[in-house]
Amino acid sequence: MGIETKVYNNQTTIPAHLRKKESIDNNTIVEWIEKENNTYEVKFRKKRTFKEMLGKYSLDEPTNSVELKKELYK
């Protein structure tokens, strides 16, 4: 089933039945994934808080958070 919406001022509306079906609210991120032949896949996911991400990722090498923060501001 195809859904069409119009863009106004670089914004568009997600139809109500789709918002309900996908539980879309103000904490939802819309991901646009570019595929072959200039087509796109649209996915919805909830925003992740810092607490939710804490401990989910690791590196193979030791790091220094102070030095990493300094690198951000160079």
N, C-alpha and C positions, 0 to 999 in steps of 0.2 A: 504494500500500500504506500503510495507516495503522498507526501505532505508538502504543500507549498506555503511559504509566508513571504511577505514583502518587506524590504528593508527601508526604514525611515531613519535618516540621520545616523547611519551606520549601526542601527539597532534593529532587531526583529523580535517577534513574539513567538514563544513556544506555545503551540495550541494546548488548551486546557486538558483535553483527554490524554495527551502525551505527558504533560506535567504530572497528572494524577497517576498514570500507569507507571512512570519511572520515578515517582516520589521526588520530583524536582521542587526545590525550594531555594531560599536565599543562601544556603550552604552548599549549593551544587556548582560544580565546575563543568563547563562544556568544553570537551576536547575535540579539536578538529584535526584529523589525521589524514595527511595527503597520501593518496594512493596513486596507482598508475593512471596514465591518460587523463590527468587533471581531474580526477574524481576524489571525493572526500568521504571519510567515515566520521560520523559524529558519535561521541560517547559521553555519557554523563557519569560523574563521580562526586562523592562528597568531599568537601574541603578537609584536609588533614591538619590537625593542630600540631604544634610543636611537641606536645606530650605524646601524641600518637606516633610521631616519627622517632622519638627518642629511643635509641637502642635497636632500631630496625635495620640500620646500615652499619657496616664495618669496613675498615681498610686493611690491606695486607701488611702495611708498613706503619710504624709508629708516627704519630702526628703531634704537633704542638698547637693547641687551639689559639694561643696568644699570637703566635707567628702567622697562623692562617688568617686571623682577623686583621692583622697588620697588612697582609697581602691584599685584602679586599679594598683597602683605602689608598692603595698606591695609584 
